[in-house]
């Protein structure tokens, strides 16, 4: 009996008996009707006798009567929507060798920012649609039937039929255009071998700016008509990055051109489609007068990240989504390398610790996951585009590079790119090349970091001249997991001149400390720092004597910026995990009183805001004093900078001003709030005033929202007016991020409802969600429950729906609340947000335990009092 098409259901991957070699695609988008039609002719190589061709298709109507393989007419054409597969059955075995599969199909230009979708824009006061694609991870199948897995690489030849006046772009340059009345047919060059998720199409009205690399590759930035000048900064970064990567990977840029396009509706930050990179506007456009310094940095990092993918991801592609981190971790890491070379004054590698910090915070949850994850269904892929794949991935690469040395590492990477160009690789393939090139035990070392979740905390105790080390898996709930790692340990004692380096392979080990700077000598040089410059992905818990030595070293300005960051981040996390008291953390923070560096203070302020939030619930009676203590810590640096920019000041000082003013507003510092409101009123009368440049606007908007109430709401309405009047995405995002920060619950509710109107693009919901005030958390949760069905329908993709869950749930701090949330979601959970929900609930329970522990600290009140007195 012949096999039925049913047998192909419920499989993680497509059968391998046939594979595409080349796609010839013709697509006709109808922008007014929000639909498209298309036809495909795919050269397919059949390698094993089979009566079925099985490929992916979703939300497409395939015309069964049009399907042919060579001259064979299929006996059945079945689309299984749940499995997203199209099964084409024949009455006889297909001949081994190559044949052409032909079919016609139609689909919808959807509004879900995935597959082939529509994005709205204004042109001369009219609302128009553009047609855009977003295929990663598994959405090419929503545009044309295909073998939609990264390892089915093929060549693509596209033809588009579009309205005459529109710009139509794809991965490759156009070879010719034919005009037929109001329409034109655009033919594109055939691409090299590539994966389906990197195919891209953009059709709309655009202007562009153009440059070219040293090799002569043409680079363009496309933006909405009238905005193309805002693409010049990104263009410059792109051209220089391509030149830099060509040398770093010792391989030329693989395509004849590179286009980068700003898309008004875009779910992610950007997408590295081969030769046609798409961005949300905030990640690509930069305007000296309208953008902030942090916007500028964001654009540079995003462009460098996407262009790194043209080699790492597009030329060499992961074999399956389990190895996604190879793409994302590498692109994140190497983007810092590029930006460091282009803008050394930004101190970029120190800022890289932001990535490491978010990786460490997520990976301290029991509900984290290993870097390499088994993927059994397309719906599970999106959920792993998270801080583990990107930030932990990038951080373990930095750790490996620092262990192997920059030069050896670079050489090995270039060999890897050459060896796997135009094909696919797994994590092990990279380790094998690195091991061959360096002779180091890379595979054994790195497998402990990518195959098991979590990371260790190293307990360090000084005993005479011996430093005893012990590793245990670090978890924020205070428990200890079973994991063991091979840990690259680095240490220095009293100075950075003599550094020790070794691999900790077992549970414990000890290091002999040389020289006079070990214990005993009570000079300020008597300090020992492990994990120099935080190159290792682990935390360190020092005994009291070592911790005291490091505190002195901070005060005496003996430590590097990265080490100062590492010490405060580790202490904060150890405090959350109840391995250290909040009392001792506050004493440590006091050592950072004279700090003036942006990179260090960005971590100090985030720790301060974390302490402020927990103290409201843990110790309401002390919370005013703790706020005052944290304000005092940041005030001197803030006063030095003031509100007004100074001539010739550094990029990092501009960033620091904004950071400190925002933190002081959030901590409730009256003087800063009043000044922010004063400047806002001047800005309302004169949008060009130099009293409120883009860098300090967010602080001012937040200050205004701290003072708004239902009965005195002029500030909220004024911000809405600014939102409605501006055409700039970055300015819109500043307003959206402020609206829900109001202490008045009714205003928070109004902001959340505003987010549901069509005035706010779906892609921008997370700005409102991220800003919700502590006072508004209860009303936000009630709002989410009431609107859940609508939210799930409007934001189906994993990253977007997860934002709703995380931002409303993880603000709570009681076991009761965790139980209530679990109960609400019982029976409602979907793979797209299941991981986010579990992680958020775990965070609530961690907060509850931390609060209990803070309440039992006997000297907390006394210490806060002492530290406040000390400052008078």
Secondary structure, DSSP 8 states (H G I E B T S, - for coil): ----GGGGTT-SS--SSEEEEEEEEEEEEETTTTEEEEEEEEEEEE-S--SEEEEE--SEEE-GGG-EETTEE-SEEEEETTTTEEEEE-SS---SEEEEEEEEEEEE-BSSSSEEEEEEEEETTEEEEEEEEE-TTTTGGGTS-B--STT--BEEEEEEEEETTSEEEESS-EEEEEEETTEEEEEE----SB-GGG--EEEE--EEEEEE-TT--EEEEEESTT-GGGGHHHHHHHHHHHHHHHHHTTS--SSSEEEEEEESS-SSSEE--TTEEEEEGGGT---TTT--HHHHHHHHHHHHHHHHTTTBTTTEEESSGGGHHHHHHHHHHHHHHHHHHH-GGG-HHHHTHHHHHHHHHHHTSTT---SS----SHHHHGGGSSHIIIIIHHHHHHHHHHHH-HHHHHHHHHHHHHHHTTEEE-HHHHHHHHHHHH-S-HHHHHHHHHSS---EEEEEEEETTEEEEEEEEE-TTS-EE-----EEEEEEESSSSSEEEEEE-SSEEEEE--STTSTT--STT--EEESGGG-SS-EEEE-HHHHHHHHHHHHTT-S-HHHHHHHHHHHHHHHHTTSS-HHHHHHHHHTTTT---HHHHHHHHHHHHHHHHHHHHH-TTTHHHHHHHHHHHHHHHHHHH-SS--TT--HHHHHHHHHHHHHHHHTT-HHHHHHHHHHHHHHHH-TT-TTS-HHHHHHHHHHHHHH-BTTB-HHHHHHHHHHHH---HHHHHHHHHHHTT-S-HHHHHHHHHHHTSTTS-GGGHHHHHHT--GGGHHHHHHHHHHHHHHHHHH--SHHHHHHHHHHHHTT---HHHHHHHHHHHTTT--HHHHHHHHHHHHHHHHHHHHHHHHHT-TTHHHHHHHHHHHH-
